[in-house]
Amino acid sequence: MTAIKHTLNRDVFLPNDERLIGFVHVTKVGRKKKTSFLCAALSTETPVQARIYQVKKADKTEAYKKKVTWLLRDLKVVDGKSSSKETAEFDLHFEKVYKWVASSVNDKETFISCLWKLSQRYLIQKPDFLNVPRHLLEEVSRPTGSVQTTQQEDDIVTMEDDYQALTPKEENDLDQLMSECKIAISNAELFAEQLSKQLSVLDGANIHSIMGSEDQVLNLMRLLDDGIRSAEKIEDKLDFYDSILQNVKDQMEVMKEKDALINTRNKNHQLLLEELDNLVNHLDLDTRHLKALQDGDLSTPTGICECTTAASVLQRCLNADIHPALNQMAAVEEQQRKFTRFSDKFGKRLAYHLNNLFIQQGNVLGETLSRQAPDFKLPQHHSAHRDLTPYAELMLWLKNSDFDCFTELSKVYTQNLSKLYNKEIQDFLDMAKQKLGSKPDKNKLGVGVGLSAQARSGSSTSLNRKMSGSIQSLNSDNISMHGSNIDLAMRHLFDQIIDKILSELEPVCLSEQDFCVRFFHLAGETSVGKEIRQDEESDDIWKPLQPASPPVEEYYEENLGGGLKLQRRRAKSKLRHMNEEVRRMMGELFPNLEPELEAFVSYADRLDGFNSMYMLVRMSQHVNNAQDAGSFLSLMFASCLVKIKRNFDKFISNQIRAIQDFKVSKKSRCGIIAFVHNFEEFANQAESIFKGSDRHTHLDKSYKALVAVIYEQIARVANESQKTPKEVVMMENFHHMYSTLSTLKIPCLEADRKEAKQIYQDNLTSYTLNLLGRPLEKLHVFFEGVQNRVATGVKPEEVGFQLAFSKQELRKVIKEYPVKEVKKGLDGIYKKTHKDLCEEENLVQVVWFSMQDEFIKQVKHYEDLINQCYPDSGITLEFKVEDVLSFFSEIAQNH
């Protein structure tokens, strides 16, 4: 234990200017494996501080460290558990109770005795020692001065063991001594014997020195006796002074306690005064505010300002931050009841005034609308909003003070304004329908031109009707109405009208929404937290756009997906999402806006299928450019955009069905099929509509579907055509498609353009070979036999020795094809070609040149075989290649 104490004192306390007085090896109750030391220590500096430490050994370094520190003056109770029964358990009561088990009963009693002596010497308010044997509680005198403290420390020092550490000087002397004796380590007994001899010599020298200085010793003894007597006198005086000072100290402690009580009382009085001043300030309402609440004029700007200020002050009084105990005071309860009565009366007066104002404004705006001349624009309500804006703060006060009344006022506002908005929007869209249904001026095909329903039904047709037309209608003189000037003017007019409708609706709805947000204080969330919440609910926001049918669901996922993602990104960046309350109120103000707009979309789609393209482009622009993706208008536009895209898909489906239902004429040549011819006009107009639009991907999908069906149906028509060869139908129509796609330069149709070119060239070659046939039949048969002999292994120069392929037989066959006979056969082929091909595509010369190349290729092949198999025979054809070129050129010029 002495070694442990020495180690603890050296490693833990001496570095911190402290001295270990007592310690005990303990464990917590129930935790026998976790051991530690409770140490009592004193600081070496003045004033002396007594502390208790819990010291534990570190897990890794095995060094002792302080874990918990308590001041001795914070110790309230020391519980020894039993004064009669021996037990190693004891409790120390600080801010809470700590239960310990000592390693032995003696160690526990020694540590408790140490705590008792330290508390008696250094504490004024001493802890209670319960269940502790009385022999441990010895009387200990307290130090009264610096000198006495030094002398009376024996009570504490006696607790220490006899062991003392060597001083640095003693350690140096010991090291020097051991270095002088070489055998100090190897032979300890001899070293101890030498030390004993040296000690005996030194003792003898000391005795001789003392005996030689006996007189000096006697004088020293006399001086010591005198010093002792003087010290006893001084000690008596100090005891007297200490008794006097002890009384003074007790009186000073009493005065200190009284002074603390006086300070506490003064502080409480000051706090009470401040609390009363704060209460009076919070519950005091100026008379001018009371007058404004009772008699304030709510129809003038000055009166509105005064009432707003008074209502704000009244609201602060009602919501004053008062301690709950003060609310039980009779005066406070009476004042609060008074404020509540003022609030109820003013709230009813304000609600009555605003109710009449809402009704009056709705009537005035309706009368103004009926008196105005019809104009193709939506009326603005800026004046009404400007008149109501001064009441915004009062509406906020009413919302906070009487929410039911505020809700009723909101309903009155929406009921009156919704009727007005319904009439305005209905008249506006009816006027748009009238402009689309007005009769056009054929001499002025401008922006304002329109077609009546009767004229349109009799004169104009949609692309699907045109694409399903017969050969007779193609050969007739009827004009393609979907590309006529009247149709183009009507579509341009519709484009302007739909853009005008959307451009008029947007500012009106956004202005009303902004006013409702400010006036009814609906936008309660504008922070980043609202953005995060609405991002999490973004799927819920767009749920109305998800249709149930598979085609529309496919549209939502594949076509609108990019647009919705773009809207969400913009909404996140701007942090301006509107909450459900705003959208609910806008829905009540504009209950018929979405049905009316969808009815107009259906009406326009019935007028002309091309209108769905214009609406798709314009509506997409307004949806993508919306400032607030979560607003009522944006969601309504997006919902209509779904219907428009559905109409566009239906329009394309009708075109595909019309192409598939095309019937081939059995009495006339085919030529360029109607739907092939009309595709060029359709694509040109579609490109002009979708130019610069981000919805071009929808058109690209329609292109691919249409072109695929057109290619398929061209092959069907070619197989079913009875008057025109299959190769001619394929060649002419795919050539027309190749020319059309090359002119349009649509990126998504590049593969289809190359396919059309390949099919055209393949059918051109096939037609050339079939029509050209074998104009030199006998020559072809003869040389075909020659080739077969060579293929079987006969040498080319030996073919002429065979009877069937002799030179005489070759000359006989050549004489049957003189120049006139060849020219006559070629002229017949040209006439057949001119009869099969149509003049519109102008492919006669192309086919004729192809035949020329093929015929010359055959002639050169025959000449090569004559040179190989009949060398030096002098046999040649009756005509040359130059003659063939002359025949082809002459025939082409004659026709």
Number of C-alpha atoms within 10 A of each C-alpha: 10 11 9 10 17 15 14 21 18 16 13 19 19 14 10 11 11 20 19 21 21 22 26 24 20 24 20 16 14 10 10 10 8 11 16 19 19 22 24 23 22 20 17 13 9 7 7 11 16 21 21 22 19 19 21 18 15 12 8 6 7 9 13 17 16 17 12 11 13 15 13 23 18 15 21 18 16 21 20 22 16 15 13 9 10 14 17 19 21 23 16 18 16 17 10 9 13 12 16 20 22 24 15 15 14 14 17 23 21 16 23 23 20 21 27 21 21 23 20 20 21 18 15 11 12 18 21 13 18 15 15 19 16 9 7 15 16 11 10 15 12 18 17 17 11 10 10 14 13 10 11 17 13 11 15 15 11 10 14 15 10 9 9 8 10 10 8 9 9 11 12 12 11 12 11 11 13 14 12 9 11 11 13 16 12 9 10 11 12 13 16 12 11 14 13 12 11 12 12 12 11 12 12 12 12 12 11 11 11 13 12 11 11 11 11 12 13 11 11 12 12 12 12 12 12 12 12 12 12 12 12 12 12 12 13 12 12 16 14 11 12 15 12 11 13 12 10 12 11 11 11 12 12 11 12 12 10 12 12 11 12 12 11 12 12 12 12 12 12 12 12 12 12 12 15 13 11 15 19 12 12 18 20 13 17 11 10 12 20 18 13 21 26 15 13 21 15 21 12 11 13 12 16 19 19 20 27 25 17 22 25 17 18 25 18 14 20 19 12 14 11 14 10 8 7 14 14 10 10 10 11 16 13 12 16 17 13 12 18 17 12 16 22 14 13 21 23 14 16 19 19 12 13 20 17 12 16 21 15 13 19 20 15 13 17 17 11 11 15 10 8 8 8 11 10 17 18 19 16 15 12 13 11 14 17 11 12 16 16 17 22 18 21 23 26 20 20 26 17 12 18 16 14 12 16 20 14 13 20 17 16 17 20 20 16 17 21 20 16 19 23 17 14 17 22 16 17 21 22 15 16 19 16 13 21 23 19 15 16 20 13 12 7 11 16 17 15 18 25 26 23 16 13 10 13 18 11 9 14 20 18 18 26 21 15 23 24 20 20 17 21 12 13 19 12 8 8 8 12 18 17 24 19 12 13 23 24 18 21 25 22 19 19 26 19 15 19 21 19 16 18 17 15 18 18 16 14 18 19 18 16 18 22 16 19 20 18 16 19 23 15 20 17 12 14 13 11 12 11 17 21 13 11 21 17 11 11 15 10 11 16 14 9 12 20 15 16 9 8 9 11 19 16 15 18 19 12 11 17 21 13 13 17 19 11 14 20 19 13 18 20 18 9 13 18 21 23 23 18 15 13 21 18 12 20 21 18 16 24 21 15 18 18 16 12 16 19 19 13 17 21 16 13 19 19 13 19 21 21 24 26 24 25 23 26 24 23 23 20 21 16 18 21 18 13 18 17 23 26 22 22 23 27 21 19 19 21 24 18 21 23 21 20 25 22 16 22 24 20 14 23 20 16 17 23 22 16 19 25 18 13 19 15 20 16 13 11 14 19 30 22 26 25 21 28 21 17 19 21 18 16 15 17 15 17 17 16 9 22 19 12 10 14 14 19 16 13 18 19 15 12 18 19 14 14 20 18 13 16 22 19 13 19 23 16 16 19 21 16 16 19 16 13 20 18 20 21 24 27 28 31 24 27 27 23 22 26 22 15 19 21 15 11 14 11 14 11 14 18 14 9 18 23 14 16 23 18 16 20 24 16 15 19 23 18 15 22 23 15 11 15 19 12 14 16 18 11 14 20 16 13 16 17 12 15 20 16 11 17 15 11 8 8 13 13 19 14 14 21 21 12 10 10 14 18 14 19 12 13 20 14 11 18 17 11 14 19 12 16 11 12 18 18 12 13 20 18 12 17 22 12 12 21 18 13 18 23 19 12 10 14 12 18 18 13 11 19 21 15 16 23 20 13 15 24 16 12 15 18 13 12 19 15 12 15 24 16 14 21 20 13 9 11 8 16 14 19 15 15 15 15 9 14 19 14 13 20 19 14 13 17 15 8 7 9
